[in-house]
Amino acid sequence: MKPPMYFVPALSVVVLLVTSTVAAAQELTASLGWARRTELALPVSGVISEVAVTVGQRVDKGAVLVRLDPRPFQAQVERVRATLDGLHEVRAEAERERDRAVELYERTVLSDHELQLAKIGFARADADYRRTKAGLRELELELAFSVLRAPFNAVVIERAAEVGQAVSAELQPRVLVTVAEAGIMRARVDVDSARLRELAPGDRATVEVGGKAYPAELKWIGLEPSQQQPLRYPAEFELVTGAEVLRAGLPATVRMP
């Protein structure tokens, strides 16, 4: 009898090759611009007595930028205020006369005609007083508007004001100071139409300017093309620059994860 034969199955080894694909970060060429650029003018006429800022200076919200000579405005305020004081006394006396007339009328001592005259007298005195009081508020506002202040924390990017310069608000007010919001800028890019589906407002990115990186966020993507051949659409990323002041027009690179 032959000895039994045993078959040992061959061991087959399967090697699985696992490859990982790392998507390269998108890079977009951009140029810097101001996130919030505002041209400032004065709504009243006068002569500039103080210019408190220079180009490149950072200012806090409410800081004085330009001041007109306040003396003409203060003189008008004082004149109308004195008139108002006199009208206050006239109104008070007319009110007393009206109240006295009402009392006498109720005692049947005064006629209807005399009562109506007393009421009309008070109404006229009251109207003069309120009209002059409104004029005083208007002049006080003009005095306040004679000072140009920063509307937000900003950096001064243009100045067209000098001491002694006459300012007229009769026609188109002249721009005296141009400011941009401090600490924030925009990076403008033109995106290829094929990449649009990969982007959405709120996407995070990094903007590099002069070798330094700043955190950024995509704010908007345009609906109309900025370039036809090839088709591209404008988009803007907002970057936080902090205390550093950058210049508009500088080249930048937007990197998206």
C-alpha positions, 0 to 999 in steps of 0.5 A, a space after each residue: 500500500 502506498 502511503 497517502 499523499 498530502 497536498 499542501 496548498 500554496 500560499 498566495 500573497 497579495 500585496 495591496 498598493 495604497 496610493 494617497 493623492 494630495 491635492 495641491 493647494 490652489 494659488 491665485 494671483 491677486 492685487 491688494 485694494 482697500 476694503 472700505 474707502 471713503 471720501 470725506 467732505 464738509 457739508 458747511 462753508 468756511 475757512 480751514 483753521 486746522 488740518 490734524 492728519 497726514 497721509 499714512 496716519 492711522 486715526 481712531 473713530 471720531 478723531 478730528 481730521 479737519 476743522 473750520 474756523 469756529 468763530 462765525 458759527 459760534 457768533 451765529 449760535 450766540 445771536 440766536 440763543 440771545 433772541 431765544 431767551 427774549 422770546 422765552 420771556 414773551 412766550 411766558 407772559 403770553 401764556 400767563 395772559 391766556 390763562 388769566 383770560 380763561 379764568 375771567 371768561 369762566 367768571 363771565 367777566 371776559 367776552 369770547 372775542 377777548 378770550 380768542 385774542 389772548 389765545 391767538 397771542 399765546 399761539 403766536 408767541 409759542 410759534 416764534 419761540 419754537 421756530 427760533 429754537 429750531 433755528 438754534 438747533 440747526 446752527 448748533 448742528 452746523 457748528 458740529 459739522 464744521 469739524 470733519 471727523 473719522 467715521 471709523 478706525 482708518 488710515 489716511 490715504 489722501 489729503 487735499 486740505 490746507 490751513 487757510 483754504 476756503 471751503 464752499 458747500 454751495 455746489 458739489 462739496 470738495 473732498 478734503 480727506 480720503 480714508 480707508 478702514 484700518 486693519 483690513 484689506 481686499 485681495 482682488 483675483 480673476 478666477 477661471 470659469 472652470 474653478 468657480 464651482 470649487 469656490 464659495 463665499 466664506 471659504 478660508 484662505 491665506 494671502 501672501 504679500 511680500 513674503 508675509 502670510 495673512 488669514 483671509 476669507 472669500 467675500 464675494 464672486 462676481 456674476 459678470 466676467 472681468 475677462 472674456 478670453 479666457 473667461 474669468 470672473 472677479 472675486 475678492 478675499 478679505 484679509 486682516 492686516 492688524 497694525 500693519 499698513 499695506 499699500 493698494 496695488 501691491 501684488 499678492 498670492 492667494 493660497 487655498 487649502 
